[in-house]
């Protein structure tokens, strides 16, 4: 009986070894192009949108409407970059009318305020003031600058005009979708100062178009 058991054990030993080897064998990777079910799909990048997802909300309106003050005269645009131009009649004693330009362009509000400020040579008594306001649903930055005006009024490609002492600027920058909308009134200081009440009413009339 013992001899029979030893013989049976000798026959079963190779089979057990083969079965154990098969269990420990590392599985082969799937063929190229086949999906790997053991690995989760990579996460989508932050901020990405899947097909059919809603588009992000726009920041502000695309354009601005306004009421033109009485006495401001619509003029021909000297450049295709302008959306509108208005002449403000000169005050007594001034040699030139003031001008309001309407345009849209890129850049930040700070960059454009600095650009406007850089168009003036200012003495110790000259100032630049800035106010951030909410006019209805619009975010508006109002700027006032006094000093010697040195640029920004000439025709494109023309020689720059000489410095204009005792000039001023009243400006409003509106945050609109994709770009900023600019309302820039420049001219002799007396004329600009006289036009300031009308300019304030103009700013209060700004609204989404």
One Martini backbone bead per residue (centre of mass of N, CA, C, O) as a GRO file, in nm:
protein
  209
    1UNK     BB    1   0.058   0.062  -0.022
    2UNK     BB    2   0.302   0.255   0.005
    3UNK     BB    3   0.399   0.212  -0.282
    4UNK     BB    4   0.144   0.330  -0.422
    5UNK     BB    5   0.161   0.619  -0.300
    6UNK     BB    6   0.438   0.694  -0.411
    7UNK     BB    7   0.360   0.666  -0.710
    8UNK     BB    8   0.133   0.880  -0.712
    9UNK     BB    9   0.307   1.121  -0.622
   10UNK     BB   10   0.505   1.112  -0.862
   11UNK     BB   11   0.281   1.174  -1.082
   12UNK     BB   12   0.161   1.456  -0.952
   13UNK     BB   13   0.399   1.658  -0.928
   14UNK     BB   14   0.427   1.777  -1.225
   15UNK     BB   15   0.138   1.888  -1.239
   16UNK     BB   16   0.161   2.096  -1.006
   17UNK     BB   17   0.396   2.261  -1.127
   18UNK     BB   18   0.248   2.351  -1.387
   19UNK     BB   19   0.010   2.499  -1.249
   20UNK     BB   20   0.181   2.707  -1.089
   21UNK     BB   21   0.317   2.841  -1.336
   22UNK     BB   22   0.055   2.942  -1.473
   23UNK     BB   23  -0.034   3.136  -1.238
   24UNK     BB   24   0.255   3.312  -1.241
   25UNK     BB   25   0.214   3.416  -1.516
   26UNK     BB   26   0.257   3.686  -1.704
   27UNK     BB   27   0.067   3.884  -1.871
   28UNK     BB   28   0.009   3.999  -2.170
   29UNK     BB   29  -0.010   4.258  -2.352
   30UNK     BB   30  -0.200   4.423  -2.539
   31UNK     BB   31  -0.254   4.505  -2.832
   32UNK     BB   32  -0.220   4.743  -3.047
   33UNK     BB   33  -0.521   4.946  -2.993
   34UNK     BB   34  -0.617   4.819  -2.747
   35UNK     BB   35  -0.795   4.828  -2.475
   36UNK     BB   36  -0.733   4.921  -2.134
   37UNK     BB   37  -0.923   4.813  -1.867
   38UNK     BB   38  -0.724   4.878  -1.618
   39UNK     BB   39  -0.727   5.176  -1.731
   40UNK     BB   40  -0.811   5.483  -1.691
   41UNK     BB   41  -0.917   5.753  -1.826
   42UNK     BB   42  -0.814   6.050  -1.888
   43UNK     BB   43  -0.842   6.351  -1.779
   44UNK     BB   44  -0.964   6.647  -1.836
   45UNK     BB   45  -0.880   6.948  -1.874
   46UNK     BB   46  -0.887   7.229  -1.726
   47UNK     BB   47  -1.158   7.413  -1.879
   48UNK     BB   48  -1.278   7.216  -2.051
   49UNK     BB   49  -1.503   7.122  -2.317
   50UNK     BB   50  -1.754   6.948  -2.420
   51UNK     BB   51  -1.949   6.843  -2.642
   52UNK     BB   52  -2.235   7.058  -2.600
   53UNK     BB   53  -2.139   7.269  -2.428
   54UNK     BB   54  -2.160   7.555  -2.282
   55UNK     BB   55  -2.083   7.864  -2.335
   56UNK     BB   56  -1.928   8.115  -2.223
   57UNK     BB   57  -1.968   8.398  -2.079
   58UNK     BB   58  -1.989   8.720  -2.145
   59UNK     BB   59  -1.812   9.032  -2.111
   60UNK     BB   60  -2.034   9.212  -2.169
   61UNK     BB   61  -2.101   9.403  -2.414
   62UNK     BB   62  -2.038   9.485  -2.756
   63UNK     BB   63  -2.190   9.765  -2.705
   64UNK     BB   64  -2.261  10.130  -2.699
   65UNK     BB   65  -2.490  10.354  -2.582
   66UNK     BB   66  -2.602  10.711  -2.638
   67UNK     BB   67  -2.625  11.056  -2.548
   68UNK     BB   68  -2.615  11.351  -2.719
   69UNK     BB   69  -2.530  11.648  -2.656
   70UNK     BB   70  -2.606  11.956  -2.677
   71UNK     BB   71  -2.384  12.093  -2.936
   72UNK     BB   72  -2.285  11.838  -3.046
   73UNK     BB   73  -2.093  11.761  -3.340
   74UNK     BB   74  -2.101  11.570  -3.599
   75UNK     BB   75  -1.823  11.401  -3.754
   76UNK     BB   76  -1.581  11.306  -3.944
   77UNK     BB   77  -1.384  11.040  -3.973
   78UNK     BB   78  -1.025  11.024  -3.978
   79UNK     BB   79  -1.069  10.708  -3.905
   80UNK     BB   80  -1.148  10.365  -3.916
   81UNK     BB   81  -1.109  10.328  -3.597
   82UNK     BB   82  -1.361  10.492  -3.576
   83UNK     BB   83  -1.705  10.529  -3.474
   84UNK     BB   84  -1.680  10.839  -3.370
   85UNK     BB   85  -1.735  11.208  -3.404
   86UNK     BB   86  -1.699  11.513  -3.202
   87UNK     BB   87  -1.783  11.854  -3.170
   88UNK     BB   88  -1.677  12.113  -2.939
   89UNK     BB   89  -1.733  12.414  -2.878
   90UNK     BB   90  -1.566  12.682  -2.812
   91UNK     BB   91  -1.452  12.886  -2.591
   92UNK     BB   92  -1.394  13.180  -2.487
   93UNK     BB   93  -1.052  13.232  -2.610
   94UNK     BB   94  -1.035  12.991  -2.783
   95UNK     BB   95  -0.883  12.841  -3.087
   96UNK     BB   96  -1.037  12.558  -3.031
   97UNK     BB   97  -1.189  12.281  -3.056
   98UNK     BB   98  -1.325  12.010  -2.935
   99UNK     BB   99  -1.290  11.638  -2.903
  100UNK     BB  100  -1.477  11.337  -2.973
  101UNK     BB  101  -1.391  10.995  -2.938
  102UNK     BB  102  -1.483  10.671  -3.082
  103UNK     BB  103  -1.366  10.346  -2.964
  104UNK     BB  104  -1.195  10.026  -3.024
  105UNK     BB  105  -0.983   9.819  -2.803
  106UNK     BB  106  -0.728   9.690  -2.652
  107UNK     BB  107  -0.632   9.606  -2.352
  108UNK     BB  108  -0.601   9.762  -2.062
  109UNK     BB  109  -0.695  10.004  -1.858
  110UNK     BB  110  -0.417  10.083  -1.748
  111UNK     BB  111  -0.274  10.112  -2.022
  112UNK     BB  112  -0.465  10.342  -2.131
  113UNK     BB  113  -0.421  10.547  -1.910
  114UNK     BB  114  -0.115  10.568  -1.958
  115UNK     BB  115  -0.134  10.661  -2.250
  116UNK     BB  116  -0.285  10.923  -2.198
  117UNK     BB  117  -0.082  11.040  -1.995
  118UNK     BB  118   0.161  11.032  -2.211
  119UNK     BB  119   0.021  11.284  -2.385
  120UNK     BB  120   0.131  11.445  -2.130
  121UNK     BB  121   0.277  11.740  -2.007
  122UNK     BB  122   0.354  11.779  -1.660
  123UNK     BB  123   0.326  11.964  -1.398
  124UNK     BB  124   0.298  12.010  -1.059
  125UNK     BB  125  -0.023  12.108  -1.110
  126UNK     BB  126  -0.079  11.861  -1.264
  127UNK     BB  127  -0.336  11.608  -1.343
  128UNK     BB  128  -0.458  11.268  -1.256
  129UNK     BB  129  -0.777  11.118  -1.275
  130UNK     BB  130  -0.967  10.835  -1.121
  131UNK     BB  131  -1.279  10.648  -1.187
  132UNK     BB  132  -1.481  10.384  -1.066
  133UNK     BB  133  -1.784  10.275  -1.220
  134UNK     BB  134  -2.148  10.231  -1.214
  135UNK     BB  135  -2.352  10.203  -1.515
  136UNK     BB  136  -2.555  10.011  -1.443
  137UNK     BB  137  -2.406   9.734  -1.610
  138UNK     BB  138  -2.156   9.912  -1.629
  139UNK     BB  139  -1.803   9.944  -1.656
  140UNK     BB  140  -1.648  10.257  -1.556
  141UNK     BB  141  -1.375  10.470  -1.658
  142UNK     BB  142  -1.277  10.787  -1.531
  143UNK     BB  143  -1.088  11.056  -1.690
  144UNK     BB  144  -0.851  11.324  -1.585
  145UNK     BB  145  -0.651  11.568  -1.775
  146UNK     BB  146  -0.373  11.799  -1.725
  147UNK     BB  147  -0.186  12.002  -1.973
  148UNK     BB  148   0.045  11.918  -2.224
  149UNK     BB  149  -0.031  11.841  -2.535
  150UNK     BB  150   0.139  11.575  -2.762
  151UNK     BB  151  -0.106  11.376  -2.868
  152UNK     BB  152  -0.375  11.214  -3.079
  153UNK     BB  153  -0.499  11.429  -3.327
  154UNK     BB  154  -0.386  11.331  -3.576
  155UNK     BB  155  -0.338  11.211  -3.869
  156UNK     BB  156  -0.265  10.941  -4.024
  157UNK     BB  157   0.081  10.999  -4.112
  158UNK     BB  158   0.117  11.256  -3.983
  159UNK     BB  159   0.254  11.505  -3.843
  160UNK     BB  160   0.310  11.602  -3.547
  161UNK     BB  161   0.192  11.802  -3.330
  162UNK     BB  162   0.236  12.041  -3.135
  163UNK     BB  163   0.237  12.155  -2.842
  164UNK     BB  164  -0.047  12.198  -2.600
  165UNK     BB  165  -0.115  12.419  -2.388
  166UNK     BB  166  -0.375  12.404  -2.183
  167UNK     BB  167  -0.495  12.114  -2.163
  168UNK     BB  168  -0.753  11.846  -2.190
  169UNK     BB  169  -0.907  11.541  -2.045
  170UNK     BB  170  -1.196  11.335  -2.116
  171UNK     BB  171  -1.268  10.998  -2.000
  172UNK     BB  172  -1.413  10.675  -2.114
  173UNK     BB  173  -1.412  10.331  -1.999
  174UNK     BB  174  -1.552  10.033  -2.139
  175UNK     BB  175  -1.658   9.716  -2.071
  176UNK     BB  176  -1.624   9.494  -2.341
  177UNK     BB  177  -1.650   9.249  -2.557
  178UNK     BB  178  -1.308   9.182  -2.650
  179UNK     BB  179  -1.307   9.494  -2.562
  180UNK     BB  180  -1.271   9.840  -2.556
  181UNK     BB  181  -1.448  10.144  -2.485
  182UNK     BB  182  -1.396  10.482  -2.613
  183UNK     BB  183  -1.411  10.814  -2.454
  184UNK     BB  184  -1.250  11.108  -2.602
  185UNK     BB  185  -1.185  11.430  -2.460
  186UNK     BB  186  -1.026  11.703  -2.636
  187UNK     BB  187  -0.875  12.025  -2.536
  188UNK     BB  188  -0.908  12.311  -2.430
  189UNK     BB  189  -0.947  12.376  -2.104
  190UNK     BB  190  -1.197  12.563  -2.111
  191UNK     BB  191  -1.373  12.381  -2.293
  192UNK     BB  192  -1.361  12.123  -2.120
  193UNK     BB  193  -1.471  12.246  -1.859
  194UNK     BB  194  -1.744  12.338  -1.987
  195UNK     BB  195  -1.809  12.022  -2.080
  196UNK     BB  196  -1.835  11.850  -1.818
  197UNK     BB  197  -2.140  11.831  -1.754
  198UNK     BB  198  -2.208  11.692  -2.026
  199UNK     BB  199  -2.020  11.450  -1.984
  200UNK     BB  200  -2.161  11.336  -1.733
  201UNK     BB  201  -2.430  11.281  -1.878
  202UNK     BB  202  -2.312  11.099  -2.090
  203UNK     BB  203  -2.215  10.875  -1.898
  204UNK     BB  204  -2.506  10.821  -1.772
  205UNK     BB  205  -2.614  10.719  -2.071
  206UNK     BB  206  -2.480  10.464  -2.067
  207UNK     BB  207  -2.538  10.157  -2.263
  208UNK     BB  208  -2.642   9.877  -2.376
  209UNK     BB  209  -2.656   9.748  -2.732
   0.00000   0.00000   0.00000
